[in-house]
Amino acid sequence: MMPRATRVGAIVLLSLCWGSALAGPSISILSPKDGAKLDSMAQNTLRYRTADFPPGARVTVYMDGTEVSILPPDRGSYIMETLAPGRHRICVKAIDKTEHAIAPPRCIHLDVH
């Protein structure tokens, strides 16, 4: 029989491995933060992080419901060139090569002045 410490360590290791295998693709917005106030005259950059994307998958950026860019998952940023003053909703979506979502989209709201 295994010592208790060894059994606990094995269970933790299996849980971590199994948990990451079940996690699947993910996407998150690093900056700007939800509710951020941005200057319309500044060069504003959207930064994102992806994990476990399958080959051929990509990131689609939406501004106020309109697709504005398709990016490779490892790029990690998008320069938001046309931010008119007002409130905007920015979303990033993870899609596979057949245009199907592979992770829940992430969205933020920005106030631009």
C-alpha positions as CSV (number, residue, x, y, z in Angstrom):
1,M,0.0,0.0,0.0
2,M,1.2,3.5,-0.8
3,P,2.0,6.0,2.0
4,R,-0.7,8.6,2.5
5,A,1.4,11.5,1.3
6,T,2.1,9.6,-2.0
7,R,-1.6,8.9,-2.5
8,V,-2.6,12.5,-1.8
9,G,0.1,13.7,-4.2
10,A,-1.0,11.3,-6.9
11,I,-4.7,12.4,-6.5
12,V,-3.7,16.1,-6.7
13,L,-1.6,15.5,-9.8
14,L,-4.3,13.5,-11.5
15,S,-6.9,16.2,-10.7
16,L,-4.7,18.9,-12.2
17,C,-4.0,16.9,-15.4
18,W,-7.6,15.9,-15.8
19,G,-8.9,19.4,-15.0
20,S,-6.7,21.0,-17.6
21,A,-7.7,18.4,-20.2
22,L,-11.4,19.1,-19.6
23,A,-10.9,22.9,-19.6
24,G,-10.8,23.2,-23.4
25,P,-10.2,26.4,-25.4
26,S,-10.6,29.7,-23.5
27,I,-10.2,33.4,-24.2
28,S,-10.0,36.4,-21.9
29,I,-9.7,40.2,-22.2
30,L,-6.7,41.5,-20.3
31,S,-7.1,45.2,-21.0
32,P,-8.8,47.6,-21.0
33,K,-10.9,46.6,-18.0
34,D,-14.7,46.6,-18.3
35,G,-16.0,50.1,-17.7
36,A,-12.7,51.8,-18.6
37,K,-12.7,55.4,-19.8
38,L,-10.6,55.9,-22.9
39,D,-9.5,59.0,-24.9
40,S,-10.8,58.9,-28.5
41,M,-7.6,60.6,-29.7
42,A,-5.3,58.0,-28.1
43,Q,-4.1,54.8,-29.7
44,N,-6.1,52.3,-27.6
45,T,-5.1,48.6,-27.6
46,L,-7.3,45.6,-26.8
47,R,-5.1,42.9,-25.2
48,Y,-6.4,39.3,-24.9
49,R,-5.1,35.9,-23.9
50,T,-6.1,32.5,-25.4
51,A,-5.5,28.9,-24.2
52,D,-5.8,25.5,-25.7
53,F,-6.9,26.6,-29.2
54,P,-7.0,23.9,-31.8
55,P,-5.2,24.3,-35.1
56,G,-6.9,26.7,-37.4
57,A,-8.8,28.5,-34.6
58,R,-8.8,32.2,-34.4
59,V,-10.0,35.3,-32.5
60,T,-12.7,37.5,-33.9
61,V,-13.1,41.0,-32.5
62,Y,-16.5,42.8,-32.5
63,M,-17.1,46.4,-31.8
64,D,-20.7,47.3,-31.1
65,G,-21.9,44.1,-32.8
66,T,-19.9,44.5,-36.0
67,E,-16.9,42.3,-36.8
68,V,-13.8,44.4,-37.1
69,S,-10.9,41.9,-37.2
70,I,-9.9,38.3,-37.3
71,L,-6.7,37.5,-35.6
72,P,-4.5,34.5,-34.9
73,P,-4.9,33.3,-31.3
74,D,-1.2,34.0,-30.3
75,R,-1.2,37.6,-31.5
76,G,-2.6,38.8,-28.2
77,S,-3.6,42.4,-29.2
78,Y,-5.7,44.5,-31.5
79,I,-5.3,48.3,-32.0
80,M,-8.7,49.9,-31.8
81,E,-8.2,52.7,-34.3
82,T,-11.8,54.0,-34.7
83,L,-13.3,54.7,-31.3
84,A,-15.8,57.5,-31.6
85,P,-16.8,59.2,-28.4
86,G,-19.6,57.4,-26.5
87,R,-20.2,54.0,-25.0
88,H,-19.0,50.9,-26.8
89,R,-19.2,47.2,-26.4
90,I,-16.1,45.2,-27.4
91,C,-16.2,41.4,-27.7
92,V,-13.7,38.8,-28.5
93,K,-14.9,35.4,-29.7
94,A,-13.0,32.2,-30.2
95,I,-14.0,30.3,-33.4
96,D,-12.7,27.2,-35.1
97,K,-11.9,26.9,-38.8
98,T,-15.6,26.0,-39.5
99,E,-16.7,29.3,-38.0
100,H,-18.2,27.7,-34.8
101,A,-17.6,29.1,-31.4
102,I,-15.2,27.0,-29.3
103,A,-15.4,29.0,-26.1
104,P,-17.7,31.5,-24.5
105,P,-17.2,35.1,-25.9
106,R,-15.8,37.8,-23.6
107,C,-17.1,41.3,-23.7
108,I,-16.4,44.7,-22.1
109,H,-18.0,48.1,-22.2
110,L,-15.9,51.2,-22.7
111,D,-16.7,54.9,-22.3
112,V,-14.8,56.9,-24.8
113,H,-14.5,60.7,-24.6
